[in-house]
Amino acid sequence: KKDIPAVNFIIHEIHCRRNIEICPYCSDSIPKSEMKNHIEAEHVQVTCKCRMKMESSLLKDHEASSCPLRPVLCQFCDIQLAFNKLQEHELYCGARTEPCGRCGRNVLVRELKEHPRVCG
């Protein structure tokens, strides 16, 4: 799958046919001696803690960006919890009140960032 000088083409083609395989899953060119390791490292099916099955090469991205059990921080209290629990927690957590240091009024935690504009 690369450009080869015409002079070397026949020797190169013989070398490739003898030593290189195309991965049946991702179509990458892999040395025959490494194909088993490639398939085990990149394409074996694994199960995430959320019980979703995927290729092992996709697990790290899944856990970081789309797993419903990935850890996230509450924007109001910085407690770490699972993503699928975040919305419910933030509804409760943002409904707490804290006194404003300037006007003394009790302000909803979710409105604390906006409060200084209307404070007074």
Secondary structure as UniProt FT lines:
FT   HELIX           6..8
FT   HELIX           9..19
FT   STRAND          20..22
FT   TURN            24..26
FT   STRAND          29..31
FT   HELIX           32..34
FT   HELIX           35..38
FT   HELIX           39..43
FT   STRAND          45..47
FT   TURN            49..50
FT   STRAND          53..55
FT   HELIX           56..65
FT   TURN            68..69
FT   STRAND          71..73
FT   TURN            75..77
FT   STRAND          80..82
FT   HELIX           83..93
FT   TURN            94..95
FT   STRAND          97..99
FT   TURN            101..103
FT   STRAND          106..108
FT   HELIX           109..111
FT   TURN            112..114
FT   HELIX           115..118
//
